């Protein structure tokens, strides 16, 4: 929440020229009721669809979608793919905590293989989606990944994403000690933040180092093409 507001302040935008759209889940409560701005709190998996309609009706608005991995990548996954393909002028921030947190700790498409959830008590048998690769494969948008641990870098990436012309998708790796961490040997917020620090590697270093199972973070491309502006 703080990184988003700091990025907006860094650009110099006023909240009255923006619209924040969210769905159902923990991340859905970030803009509404906490931002002193216009917000749409929509149904589960549909924030990108609502945001597309808002952009169609009010193209001058700067429209930002905020949601979790269950909301954006699972129930709303089809909307994500096609918004990226169309290169609609939206900024989509996905707080990926790799679990359905608010609904009790069920597996999502980004849950790591082998991880324990209430619906995979023997370990998740499926490989996870690489959301940034998925989005970048669907179209030409800006699609970086970073973590809540690396606050300054995250603010910089959010700033560039908000200013990007066309579809921008930011995957923000986030902790959920209650539903994910305690079942996967990361029972405290501190343990999860340490995990994010130790198990991620910036993309430039990943090109020259043996990364093992580390998650690559940073900017993967910054292609700007003609946005579908309504």
C-alpha positions in Angstrom: 0.0 0.0 0.0 2.7 2.4 1.0 4.8 1.7 -2.1 1.9 2.4 -4.4 1.1 5.7 -2.8 4.8 6.7 -2.8 5.0 5.9 -6.5 2.0 8.1 -7.2 3.4 10.9 -5.1 6.7 10.6 -6.9 5.0 11.1 -10.3 3.0 14.0 -8.9 -0.5 12.7 -9.8 -3.6 13.7 -7.9 -5.8 10.9 -6.6 -8.9 12.6 -8.0 -7.6 11.8 -11.6 -7.3 8.1 -10.8 -9.6 5.1 -10.3 -8.6 2.1 -8.3 -10.3 -1.2 -9.0 -10.1 -4.3 -6.8 -11.8 -7.7 -6.5 -12.2 -10.1 -3.6 -9.3 -11.2 -1.4 -6.8 -9.6 1.0 -5.3 -7.4 -1.6 -8.7 -6.2 -2.6 -8.9 -4.2 0.6 -5.8 -2.1 -0.3 -7.5 0.7 -2.2 -11.0 0.4 -0.6 -11.5 1.8 2.0 -7.9 3.0 2.5 -7.3 5.4 -0.4 -9.0 8.8 -0.5 -9.9 8.2 -4.1 -12.6 6.8 -6.4 -12.6 3.0 -6.0 -14.6 0.0 -7.4 -14.7 -3.0 -5.2 -15.9 -5.7 -7.6 -16.7 -9.4 -7.7 -14.1 -12.2 -7.4 -11.9 -12.4 -10.5 -13.5 -9.5 -12.3 -11.5 -6.4 -11.5 -9.8 -6.2 -14.9 -13.1 -6.6 -16.7 -14.6 -3.7 -14.6 -11.4 -1.6 -15.1 -11.7 -2.1 -18.9 -15.3 -0.8 -18.8 -14.3 2.2 -16.7 -11.5 3.0 -19.1 -13.9 2.7 -22.0 -16.3 5.2 -20.3 -13.7 7.6 -18.9 -10.5 7.2 -21.0 -8.9 10.2 -19.3 -8.8 8.4 -16.0 -5.6 6.6 -14.8 -7.0 3.2 -14.0 -5.2 0.9 -11.6 -6.2 -2.7 -10.7 -5.0 -4.2 -7.4 -5.6 -7.8 -6.6 -4.1 -11.1 -5.4 -2.9 -14.1 -7.3 -6.2 -15.9 -6.8 -8.2 -12.9 -8.0 -6.0 -11.9 -10.9 -4.4 -15.1 -12.1 -6.9 -17.8 -11.2 -10.5 -16.8 -11.3 -9.7 -13.7 -13.4 -6.9 -15.3 -15.4 -8.7 -15.1 -18.7 -9.3 -11.4 -18.3 -5.6 -10.9 -17.5 -4.4 -12.7 -20.6 -6.7 -10.8 -23.0 -6.2 -7.4 -21.4 -2.5 -7.9 -22.0 -3.1 -9.1 -25.6 -5.1 -6.0 -26.3 -2.6 -3.8 -24.6 -5.3 -1.9 -22.8 -4.0 1.2 -21.0 -4.3 -0.2 -17.4 -1.9 -0.8 -14.6 -2.4 -4.2 -12.9 -0.7 -4.8 -9.6 -0.8 -8.5 -8.4 0.1 -9.1 -4.8 1.2 -12.7 -5.2 1.3 -14.4 -1.8 0.9 -17.8 -3.5 -2.2 -18.8 -1.6 -5.9 -18.0 -1.3 -5.4 -16.2 2.0 -8.8 -14.7 2.9 -10.8 -17.9 2.0 -8.8 -20.2 4.2 -5.5 -21.2 2.5 -6.4 -23.0 -0.7 -3.9 -23.7 -3.5 -3.7 -21.2 -6.4 -2.0 -21.3 -9.8 1.1 -19.6 -8.3 1.5 -22.0 -5.3 5.0 -23.6 -5.5 5.1 -27.3 -6.4 5.4 -29.3 -3.2 3.9 -26.5 -1.0 1.4 -27.4 1.6 -2.1 -25.9 1.6 -5.5 -26.9 3.0 -6.4 -28.4 -0.4 -2.9 -29.9 -1.0 -2.1 -31.5 2.4 0.4 -33.9 0.8 2.1 -31.1 -1.1 1.1 -29.3 -4.3 1.6 -31.7 -7.3 1.4 -29.0 -10.0 4.0 -26.5 -11.2 3.1 -22.9 -10.7 2.4 -20.3 -13.4 5.2 -17.8 -14.1 2.8 -14.8 -14.2 5.3 -12.3 -15.8 6.2 -14.8 -18.5 2.5 -15.5 -19.1 1.6 -11.8 -19.5 4.6 -11.0 -21.6 3.8 -13.9 -23.9 0.3 -12.6 -24.4 1.3 -9.2 -25.7 3.9 -6.3 -25.6 3.2 -4.9 -22.1 5.5 -3.9 -19.3 5.8 -6.9 -17.0 8.2 -6.7 -14.0 8.4 -8.7 -10.8 9.6 -7.5 -7.4 9.1 -8.1 -3.7 7.7 -6.2 -0.7 11.1 -6.7 0.9 12.9 -4.5 -1.7 10.9 -1.4 -1.0 12.9 1.2 -2.9 13.2 -0.9 -6.0 9.5 -1.7 -5.8 8.6 2.0 -5.7 10.8 2.7 -8.7 9.2 -0.2 -10.7 5.7 0.9 -9.7 6.5 4.4 -10.8 7.6 3.2 -14.3 4.6 0.9 -14.5 2.1 3.7 -13.7 3.7 6.0 -16.3 3.9 3.2 -19.0 1.6 3.8 -22.0 -0.4 0.6 -22.5 -0.9 -2.5 -20.4 1.5 -2.8 -17.4 1.5 -5.8 -15.1 3.5 -5.9 -11.8 3.9 -9.1 -9.8 4.7 -8.2 -6.2 5.8 -11.2 -4.2 4.1 -10.8 -0.8 4.1 -12.7 2.5 1.1 -14.5 4.0 2.4 -16.0 7.3 -1.1 -17.0 8.4 -2.2 -19.2 5.6 0.9 -20.0 3.6 3.9 -19.4 5.9 2.9 -21.5 8.9 2.3 -24.5 6.7 5.6 -24.1 4.9 8.2 -23.5 7.6 7.8 -19.7 7.5 5.6 -19.1 10.5 6.3 -15.4 11.0 6.3 -12.2 8.9 10.0 -11.9 9.6 10.7 -15.4 8.3 8.8 -14.8 5.2 10.6 -11.5 4.5 13.9 -13.2 5.0 12.8 -15.9 2.6 12.0 -13.2 0.0 15.5 -11.7 0.5 17.4 -15.0 0.3 15.4 -16.7 -2.5 15.2 -14.0 -5.1 17.8 -12.7 -7.6 17.8 -9.6 -9.8 17.5 -10.4 -13.5 20.9 -8.9 -14.4 22.7 -11.2 -11.9 20.7 -14.2 -13.1 22.2 -13.9 -16.5 25.7 -14.7 -15.2 25.1 -16.8 -12.0 23.8 -20.2 -11.2 20.4 -19.2 -9.7 19.2 -22.7 -8.6 15.6 -22.4 -7.4 15.7 -18.6 -6.8 13.0 -16.4 -8.3 14.1 -13.9 -10.8 13.0 -10.3 -10.0 13.4 -7.0 -11.9 12.4 -5.7 -15.3 12.1 -8.2 -18.1 11.2 -5.9 -20.9 9.8 -2.4 -21.5 8.3 -2.5 -24.9 5.8 0.3 -25.6 3.5 -0.1 -28.6 0.3 1.6 -29.5 -2.0 1.2 -26.6 -5.7 0.5 -27.1 -6.9 3.7 -25.7 -10.7 4.1 -25.3 
